Amino acid sequence: MEYDEEDFLNLAGLQHFAFCRRQWALIHIERQWSENLRTAEGQILHDKAHDPFSEEKRGDLLVSRGMSVFSRMLGVNGVCDVVEFRASPQGVTLAGREGRWLPVPVEYKRGAPKESDADRLQLCCQAMCLEEMLLCDPVPRAYLYYGETARRTAVSLDKDLRREVRDMLAEMHDLYRRRVTPRVKPTKSCNACSLKGLCVPRLYRAGSAAGYVRKRLEETP
């Protein structure tokens, strides 16, 4: 199956969806957004990495910043912070460049490495887009750069991670098509979410309005 361009989802939304399905829906379906310190710091870090149409060559390394990518098979499009093309016999030819080059995406994040797969899923999806666009062999690994540690973390783009990307995107497309915003599932991560004031997770703990009315009626003599 291939998706039409008008049905493409924002690739960056994969990270939101993995973090919290409701957060993703509020941003990408209901078009709601709210800044906090974390999101502002993250945007500054991305602005430093992004320089559209910028390329630089360092020996056997070609660096492209702010590169647009897409996948018709996955139904997504977006922008890679950095794509490093490394000279390799297993790579692909590039217009205006001699030799063969293997694409390796590098995604920049403000904090530290996470226990969840949210960042790794976004990075893997970028690699899958590059593979489809360039008709190249699977990219074996890519990198996440974290501002808090100021170092890269290598990510193995194995079959399980790729399967999770496809399954998660299929669920995202289904929810987006039906315009469904999932119910909130409060966790400790809610305190760090920039949409906490819009989502109001504490209302979930209070129960439904119907439950409240039923309880009050039962208390009435």
C-alpha positions in Angstrom: 0.0 0.0 0.0 1.2 3.5 -0.8 -0.2 6.7 0.7 -1.1 9.9 -1.2 0.8 13.0 -0.2 -2.3 14.6 1.3 -2.5 11.7 3.7 1.1 12.0 4.9 1.6 12.4 8.7 4.4 14.5 10.3 7.3 12.2 10.9 8.2 14.0 14.2 4.8 13.0 15.5 6.0 9.5 15.8 8.1 10.6 18.9 5.0 12.3 20.3 2.9 9.2 19.7 5.4 6.9 21.4 5.6 9.2 24.4 1.8 9.7 24.7 -0.9 8.9 22.2 -3.1 11.7 23.6 -0.3 14.3 23.3 0.1 13.3 19.7 -3.6 13.7 19.0 -3.8 17.1 20.7 -0.9 18.4 18.6 -1.5 16.7 15.3 -5.3 16.3 15.2 -6.6 19.1 17.4 -3.8 21.4 16.5 -3.1 22.5 20.1 0.3 23.4 21.4 1.9 25.0 24.4 5.6 25.9 25.0 7.5 25.2 28.2 11.2 25.4 29.0 11.9 21.9 27.7 10.3 22.5 24.3 12.0 25.9 24.0 15.4 24.4 24.7 14.7 21.6 22.3 13.8 24.1 19.5 17.0 26.0 20.1 19.1 22.8 19.8 17.3 21.9 16.5 17.7 25.4 15.1 21.5 25.0 15.6 21.4 21.6 13.8 19.2 22.8 11.0 20.6 24.9 8.2 18.5 24.0 5.1 20.3 23.4 1.9 23.6 23.4 3.8 26.2 20.8 2.9 29.8 20.3 4.0 32.4 17.8 3.0 35.1 16.4 5.4 37.2 13.8 3.6 35.1 10.7 3.3 32.1 12.4 5.1 29.4 14.5 3.5 27.1 16.4 5.9 23.6 17.6 4.9 21.5 19.6 7.4 17.8 20.1 7.4 17.2 17.5 4.8 13.5 16.9 3.8 12.5 13.2 3.7 9.3 11.2 3.0 8.0 7.7 2.5 4.9 6.8 0.5 5.0 3.3 2.0 4.8 4.7 5.6 2.8 7.8 4.7 5.1 10.3 6.5 7.2 13.3 5.7 9.5 15.5 7.7 13.0 16.9 8.2 16.2 15.2 9.4 18.4 17.4 11.6 21.5 16.0 10.0 22.2 13.3 7.5 25.8 12.1 7.2 26.7 10.5 3.9 29.7 8.2 4.5 31.8 6.8 1.6 31.0 3.1 1.4 30.9 0.4 -1.3 27.5 -0.4 0.0 26.2 3.1 -0.5 24.4 4.9 -3.4 25.5 7.4 -6.0 24.7 11.1 -5.4 24.2 13.7 -8.1 27.4 15.7 -8.5 29.5 13.5 -6.2 31.9 10.8 -7.1 31.9 7.4 -5.4 29.1 5.7 -3.4 27.7 7.1 -0.1 25.8 5.5 2.8 23.2 7.8 4.5 23.3 7.9 8.3 20.7 10.2 10.0 21.6 12.0 13.2 18.8 13.4 15.4 19.4 16.1 18.0 17.6 16.0 21.4 17.8 18.4 24.3 17.9 16.0 27.3 19.5 12.7 28.1 19.0 9.2 26.6 15.6 7.8 27.5 14.4 4.4 28.6 11.5 4.5 26.1 11.9 3.9 22.4 10.3 7.2 21.4 13.5 8.9 20.1 14.8 5.6 18.5 11.5 5.1 16.7 11.7 8.6 15.2 15.3 8.1 14.1 14.5 4.7 12.6 11.7 6.2 10.6 14.0 8.8 9.2 16.4 6.0 8.0 13.5 4.1 6.4 12.5 7.2 4.5 16.1 7.7 3.3 16.2 4.0 2.2 13.0 4.4 0.2 14.0 7.7 -1.4 17.5 6.7 -2.3 16.8 3.0 -3.1 19.6 2.0 -0.9 20.3 -1.0 1.3 19.0 -0.9 4.9 20.9 1.5 7.1 22.4 -0.6 9.9 22.7 2.1 12.6 22.1 5.8 13.2 22.8 8.2 16.0 21.0 10.3 18.6 22.8 13.4 19.9 21.7 14.5 23.4 22.4 18.1 24.6 22.5 17.1 28.2 25.4 14.6 27.7 26.9 16.4 24.7 27.6 13.0 23.0 26.1 10.6 20.5 24.3 7.4 21.2 24.4 4.7 18.5 21.1 3.1 17.7 20.8 -0.3 16.0 18.1 -0.2 13.4 17.0 -3.8 13.7 14.0 -5.7 12.4 12.1 -5.3 15.7 12.5 -1.5 15.8 11.5 -1.3 12.1 8.4 -3.4 12.7 7.4 -1.2 15.7 7.7 1.9 13.4 5.3 0.3 10.8 2.8 -0.8 13.4 2.8 2.5 15.3 2.3 4.5 12.0 -0.6 2.3 11.0 -2.3 3.0 14.3 -1.5 6.8 13.9 -3.1 6.8 10.4 -6.2 5.0 11.7 -6.7 7.5 14.5 -6.0 10.5 12.3 -8.4 9.2 9.6 -11.1 8.8 12.3 -10.1 12.1 14.1 -10.0 10.3 17.4 -8.2 11.7 20.4 -7.4 8.9 22.9 -8.3 9.3 26.6 -5.6 10.4 28.9 -3.6 7.8 30.8 -1.9 9.7 33.6 1.8 8.9 34.4 4.6 10.6 36.1 5.6 11.9 32.6 2.5 14.2 32.6 4.3 16.7 34.9 7.0 17.3 32.2 4.5 17.6 29.3 4.0 21.0 27.7 0.3 20.2 27.1 -0.5 19.4 30.7 -2.7 22.5 31.0 -4.6 21.6 27.9 -4.9 17.9 28.5 -5.8 18.3 32.3 -4.9 14.7 33.3 -6.1 15.2 36.8 -9.7 15.2 35.5 -9.2 11.6 34.5 -8.4 10.7 38.2 -11.6 12.3 39.2 -13.6 9.9 37.1 -16.2 10.7 34.4 -19.0 13.3 34.7 -21.6 10.5 34.4 -19.9 8.7 37.3 -19.9 11.8 39.4 -23.6 12.4 38.8 -24.5 8.8 39.6 -22.5 9.0 42.8 -24.3 12.2 43.9 -27.7 10.7 43.1 -26.9 7.6 45.2 -26.0 9.9 48.1 -29.4 11.8 47.8 -31.8 10.5 50.5 
